[in-house]
Amino acid sequence: MNTKNGCNLCPRKCDVDRELTKGFCRVGDKVIVARASLHKWEEPCISYKNGAGTVFFSGCNLHCCFCQNNQISNKLFGKEISERRLADIFLSLQDMGADNIDLVTPTHFVPNIIKALDIVKHKLNIPVIYNSGGYELCETIKLLDGYIDVYLPDIKYFSSEISQKYSKTTDYFEKASKAILTMIQQVGKLTYNNDGGLIKGTIIRHLVLPSCRHDSMKIMDWIAENTTQNNVLVSIMNQYTPFDFISDEYSELKRHLTKMEYNSVINYASKLGLNGFTQQKSSASEEYVPNFDLTGL
């Protein structure tokens, strides 16, 4: 599976030759990165010591209308680099003391990432994390077997109507749920090092959106019915921020989440016996958005 002669890495299945043109992700076949640095604001078991070694890739297969990384996911800011340079970045982050290599929005560059990891995998002694929006194909996840230690996917939506409105896809939950079960099967139970850092396993993230708490609860139901505390942590995020770029078409998203909305979801998850992380209200701020300035490239 590659980007030449028809890219079908994600559920969009654009089937275009990305050497010549671009699909829904809006990028060609060359890696584009906006920042590579230590990041201390991931979940505690991810950024537990010096911080995650984040590599922020440009482009995306979702283009959510509210994306906090809009500058790189939608506006495509970033620098084109080779697979050799990407491999060197992985080693540089490790040399800086990174707790892991955190690949952020990597789906459309999976073949490039595999090539880069093949170059340096024998020199890496920290986990590799696949940090994605969850809209994945099981076939692509299977390509990553042996390369990824920790999966960090979103489940953004349960409702196909909501996913179509905000991310232009009606099959988001269908694809994400299947892919996440494949991830869990691949990496197995949650495993930690002596510092409490996650070195194997899956964390499912969910960002609670304004007016969508009932959709969030349906996602919690699915997680409770299909996973166990031994193989999944759940990170319920309170960081939704109503950025100025959000169109008036989505007027319901032009406000912060209420305390009632967020608490109703975390209380529901607790009753279901889900284990994981919550966020303070203060996390809903533009100051937590990384400064995409080509650091580390």
Steps between C-alpha positions, in 0.01 A plus 500: 500500500660827394431850367597425141256368241206568729522595868259300715667537839188630674122449472472787250662268241572791268687261267723779364870490416638742758819549300282684250199632690343519844206331668280605791803540729627775262863386506720317254725202561780694675496535880405845631570579866420818693679437829711235676560563870443389858136544600395484864123524462408147391342253746710444818618154393609643161671821615615364833861613524653731237203507265385318191719534191224637280525513122209705361420400141318740269180406319217281628237255378224664707537883484266548796341843489611572861855360490735662752792418268329680212826664392647165398198274443304736277742779403780245446781703655818295523829402343557218253764256622647169386452166672869511595446836670191367678707208631765742626229703676388188686855447627540868589184490712629190675832676566305793654350259753158454341281250683387362163462585132149645464381498137217755479252465209716247316248301294570646156876451546502140626724363219751781557495447878564127458799576276637747756453255786670226299808725484526557877280243672806313628620822669173600665451386858185703573141414397346624175149645530241525222292806591211525253149629442375141497377499140709203391491184293574171672727412208720805568516425871615147418791647300620659823528174693845494658553873450250650746505439875219726618187604311341833592189530277200727532145386486348831404141415410241225531233666286551492123306827472741678733808352332370605159430853618834559673740272310328416171470127558197284576699186585730645766385285792474185289862533384645636825345231719628217279846653473528552876415136568779408257739731688411343834545149364837594353667660804324307777465588865614822664866477602703759694865565577639566846429874467130441432535568129280306261719287275231277347125530460218728385355827627171606342448876499167675476448876478160598638337753265236762578146359472636148438509344848246230412714400203797483736309266731430262213873488435561418865245218473686352204836520678358331811341222293803431278812555710637422846696696761797276425538613141354853476516832678246771414597867484192726511608846390363834614719713274249597231577860401267712278758650266422808291545305175194283568236585242162646593362187335595324823353755741450233769878455515575868561489463877691317774386172646295542817594341831175302491574359153849382589414367846203306368733309264773426754242394759339268247839350410574448868173313552594273209828418675726664242851585610718787380536877501297820523598864443464825688288775345816710465614267220247669268736778400691605191820510708509118491513492120861429395692775326548359152826668407703219340687435825722192478497476122 
